[in-house]
Amino acid sequence: MVVDGNNNATRDNDDFSSEDIDALYNLNYDTLSTTTTCPESFHPGDHVWMRCEAAGGVRYQHHGIVLYANNNADQKHQKQLLKIADFTAPDNGTFAIPDSIASGSVLNSHHRLPHWHGVRITTYDLLESEWHKEEYSGHNCADDDAIVLQRVKFLLSNPHLIPKYDLLESNCETVAVWCKTGTFRTFQVAGLVDGGKRNSATVAASSVLASSLLGPLALPAIACAALSYSALLMKENSNESMWRERTKILNDEFQRWQEGQEQVCVIL
C-alpha cells in the first residue's frame, strides 16, 4: 500500500484477493427504497454521469456505474451514500475531477477504495454530489442490473482488457456503456454530430487550453469542441471498427470468465 500526497490510499492490483473484490459490492437491495429528499433514486447497476468543469470553464461529463446506494439513509439520520465505479487514466498521474470532488462532497480517503489500473471506486455524499441516471431506451437497450454488476467485477479482475485511454475512442463512457449494454462505444461523439442536448461545448479556444492542461483525461466533449462537423463524423466512422473489435474481445473474455465463476461455484 502506498499513500500519496493527498492521503489517498492506493494499492496495486496484485494486492487484492477475490474476497477484496467481493467486498466492494455490499449490495442490499432491501435498503434501496425511494426517498423524497433525494433528487434521484439510484440502484446498483445504474449508469450515471456527472457534469464537470475543466480549466477555462469547459464543461464535460464523467461516467460510472452505481455499485451501492443507501437512498433512504436520511430516515436513520445517516448520510446518503453512493458508491460509484468510474474509469480513469491513472498512468497519466491525474484524473478528470467532478465539481463535487473539488467542493468536498467525496468522503475522507479512509472511506474510499483505491483505483485499480484505470478502475476506481469512490464513495460520494449523495445529496452533495450531482450524479444523474443515464436513461436507456429504443435501440440502446440496457441489460439486467445483475449482468451489469458482473461486468464491473470482471473489469476489476481483468483491468488489462480495458484499452488505453483515448479522448474519442476509449474513455469512461465507453466502459460504462459496455458494462450497461455489452457494447463498447461512446455516445458523446455521436451526440455532438447529432446536436446532442448534453454535448454542446461552446468555447473552442478554452477546449484546446483544457486539453493541453488535462492531457488525455479530458472527456470527448472537450476535444470535440475544436472539431468541425465533418471531422467529428469521420472520427466516429473510423471508431466503429475499433469499437466492434473491442466489444467482441470483452464479450468473449467475459463469457469465459463467467463460465469459470460457475465452475468454481459447482466445486464449492
C-alpha positions, 0 to 999 in steps of 0.5 A, spaced: 500 500 500 502 506 498 499 513 500 500 519 496 500 526 497 493 527 498 492 521 503 489 517 498 490 510 499 492 506 493 494 499 492 496 495 486 492 490 483 496 484 485 494 486 492 487 484 492 484 477 493 477 475 490 474 476 497 477 484 496 473 484 490 467 481 493 467 486 498 466 492 494 459 490 492 455 490 499 449 490 495 442 490 499 437 491 495 432 491 501 435 498 503 434 501 496 427 504 497 425 511 494 426 517 498 423 524 497 429 528 499 433 525 494 433 528 487 434 521 484 433 514 486 439 510 484 440 502 484 446 498 483 447 497 476 445 504 474 449 508 469 450 515 471 454 521 469 456 527 472 457 534 469 464 537 470 468 543 469 475 543 466 480 549 466 477 555 462 470 553 464 469 547 459 464 543 461 464 535 460 461 529 463 464 523 467 461 516 467 460 510 472 456 505 474 452 505 481 455 499 485 451 501 492 446 506 494 443 507 501 437 512 498 433 512 504 439 513 509 436 520 511 430 516 515 436 513 520 439 520 520 445 517 516 448 520 510 446 518 503 451 514 500 453 512 493 458 508 491 460 509 484 465 505 479 468 510 474 474 509 469 480 513 469 487 514 466 491 513 472 498 512 468 497 519 466 498 521 474 491 525 474 484 524 473 478 528 470 475 531 477 467 532 478 465 539 481 463 535 487 470 532 488 473 539 488 467 542 493 468 536 498 462 532 497 467 525 496 468 522 503 475 522 507 480 517 503 479 512 509 472 511 506 474 510 499 477 504 495 483 505 491 483 505 483 485 499 480 489 500 473 484 505 470 478 502 475 476 506 481 471 506 486 469 512 490 464 513 495 460 520 494 455 524 499 449 523 495 445 529 496 452 533 495 454 530 489 450 531 482 450 524 479 444 523 474 441 516 471 443 515 464 436 513 461 436 507 456 431 506 451 429 504 443 435 501 440 440 502 446 437 497 450 440 496 457 441 489 460 439 486 467 442 490 473 445 483 475 449 482 468 451 489 469 454 488 476 458 482 473 461 486 468 464 491 473 467 485 477 470 482 471 473 489 469 476 489 476 479 482 475 481 483 468 483 491 468 488 489 462 482 488 457 480 495 458 484 499 452 488 505 453 485 511 454 483 515 448 479 522 448 474 519 442 475 512 442 476 509 449 474 513 455 469 512 461 463 512 457 465 507 453 466 502 459 460 504 462 456 503 456 459 496 455 458 494 462 450 497 461 449 494 454 455 489 452 457 494 447 463 498 447 462 505 444 461 512 446 455 516 445 458 523 446 461 523 439 455 521 436 451 526 440 455 532 438 454 530 430 447 529 432 446 536 436 446 532 442 442 536 448 448 534 453 454 535 448 454 542 446 461 545 448 461 552 446 468 555 447 473 552 442 479 556 444 478 554 452 477 546 449 484 546 446 487 550 453 483 544 457 486 539 453 493 541 453 492 542 461 488 535 462 492 531 457 488 525 455 483 525 461 479 530 458 472 527 456 470 527 448 466 533 449 472 537 450 476 535 444 470 535 440 469 542 441 475 544 436 472 539 431 468 541 425 462 537 423 465 533 418 471 531 422 467 529 428 463 524 423 469 521 420 472 520 427 466 516 429 466 512 422 473 510 423 471 508 431 466 503 429 471 498 427 475 499 433 469 499 437 466 492 434 473 489 435 473 491 442 466 489 444 467 482 441 474 481 445 470 483 452 464 479 450 468 473 449 473 474 455 467 475 459 463 469 457 469 465 459 470 468 465 463 467 467 463 460 465 469 459 470 465 463 476 460 457 475 465 452 475 468 454 481 461 455 484 459 447 482 466 445 486 464 449 492 
